[in-house]
Structures are given as C-alpha cells and as structure tokens.
Amino acid sequence: MSETTILLVDDDFQLLESTEYMLGYEDYNVITAKNGEEAVTKYEEVKPSLTLMDIKMPVLNGYDAFTRIIKKHPKAHVVFTSAYAIDDKQFKYAKKMGLKGLLIKPFELEELSKLVDSL
C-alpha cells in the first residue's frame, strides 16, 4: 500500500467513485467525502498527503472548507477541482493562502499522477 493518502472531496457520486478507482489503481490510499463539512472532519482524522476538493458543493463549498483546513494546517496540500469557471478573486486569495493548484474536470489519470508526484 502506498504511503500517500489522498482525500477526495466531491458531491458528484459518479466522479467520486471513478476517481477513487483510478487512484486506487495507482495504489494510493483514498478517503472520500461528499461535501466540504465532511472534508474538514475527515482531514482532521486522517491528515492526508493531498486533498483534491471540488469547489461547488452543498453544505460547505470548497473555498470555505479549504479556508478551515489551511487555518489549522498551513502546510496542507489542497488542490481544487472544478468543471466550472472559477471566481478569479477567490482563487487568487486561496493561492496566497497556500492552495497548490487547480485540476479542470474531467481530468486524466496521467495528469492526476503527475500532480501527486510533484507534491
């Protein structure tokens, strides 16, 4: 089993399941969350190597979940995922706070692996 644990956060069940499968195939330890609130809780429990977080989600959006995580864990590696246009002002602010990047959905396994390897 890989030492790399990835917290995968998305409200789209199919995307969550397929990405979890892709990452599992690459031998990463994958933990999933369906919304930002769940992501913050699971981050505290697991302290993952990387968090891949959707921006638009119910309960707590990705920006707010990221802010909660990064305030307590300034060295957290969080990458946003989105299929939509992003709010440039919020994105720039998140980058200043330590956001590691953005993956546009749908993304390929190769792109994801490259990202994980770079961290």
C-alpha positions in Angstrom: 0.0 0.0 0.0 1.2 3.4 -0.9 2.2 5.9 1.9 0.3 8.6 0.0 -3.2 9.2 1.3 -5.5 11.3 -0.8 -8.7 12.9 0.5 -11.0 13.1 -2.5 -14.0 15.6 -2.0 -16.8 15.9 -4.5 -20.6 15.9 -4.3 -20.8 14.0 -7.7 -21.0 10.4 -6.7 -20.0 9.0 -10.1 -17.0 11.3 -10.3 -16.0 10.4 -6.7 -16.3 6.7 -7.4 -14.4 6.8 -10.7 -11.6 9.0 -9.4 -11.3 6.8 -6.3 -11.0 3.8 -8.6 -8.3 5.5 -10.7 -6.3 6.5 -7.6 -6.7 3.1 -6.1 -5.4 1.5 -9.3 -2.3 3.6 -8.8 -2.0 2.2 -5.3 -2.9 5.4 -3.4 -4.8 5.2 -0.2 -8.0 7.1 -0.9 -10.5 8.6 1.6 -13.7 10.2 0.2 -16.0 13.0 1.4 -19.3 14.2 -0.2 -19.2 17.8 0.9 -16.9 20.5 2.5 -18.1 19.9 6.0 -17.3 16.2 5.8 -13.9 17.1 4.2 -12.9 19.2 7.2 -13.8 16.4 9.6 -12.0 13.7 7.6 -9.0 15.9 7.1 -8.7 16.2 10.9 -9.0 12.4 11.3 -6.6 11.4 8.5 -4.2 14.3 7.8 -3.9 13.2 4.1 -0.9 13.9 1.9 -3.1 15.6 -0.6 -6.7 16.8 -0.7 -8.5 17.1 -4.1 -11.5 19.2 -3.5 -14.4 20.3 -5.7 -15.2 23.9 -5.4 -19.0 23.9 -5.8 -20.6 21.6 -3.2 -23.6 21.7 -0.9 -23.3 22.1 2.9 -19.9 23.8 2.7 -18.2 24.8 -0.5 -14.6 24.1 -1.4 -13.4 27.6 -0.7 -14.8 27.6 2.8 -13.6 24.1 3.6 -10.1 24.9 2.3 -10.0 28.0 4.5 -10.9 26.0 7.6 -8.3 23.3 6.8 -5.5 25.7 5.9 -6.0 27.9 9.0 -5.4 24.9 11.2 -2.9 23.2 8.9 -0.9 25.8 6.9 1.2 23.2 5.2 -1.8 21.2 3.9 -1.6 20.3 0.2 -5.0 21.1 -1.3 -5.8 21.2 -5.0 -9.2 22.4 -6.2 -11.1 20.5 -8.9 -13.8 22.2 -11.0 -15.8 21.7 -14.2 -17.0 25.3 -14.0 -15.5 28.8 -14.4 -13.8 29.8 -11.2 -14.1 33.0 -9.2 -10.7 34.6 -10.1 -10.7 36.8 -6.9 -11.4 33.9 -4.6 -9.0 31.6 -6.4 -6.1 34.2 -6.2 -6.8 34.6 -2.5 -6.8 30.8 -2.0 -3.4 30.7 -3.9 -2.0 33.3 -1.5 -3.2 31.2 1.4 -1.4 28.1 0.1 -3.7 26.4 -2.4 -1.5 24.1 -4.5 -3.4 24.2 -7.8 -6.5 23.5 -9.9 -7.5 20.5 -11.9 -10.2 21.0 -14.5 -12.7 18.2 -14.6 -12.7 15.8 -16.3 -9.0 15.1 -15.8 -6.9 12.1 -16.9 -5.1 9.7 -14.6 -1.8 10.8 -16.0 -2.5 14.4 -15.1 -3.5 13.4 -11.6 -0.5 11.1 -11.1 1.8 13.9 -12.2 0.3 16.3 -9.7 0.5 13.8 -6.9 4.2 13.0 -7.7 5.0 16.7 -7.8 4.0 17.3 -4.1 
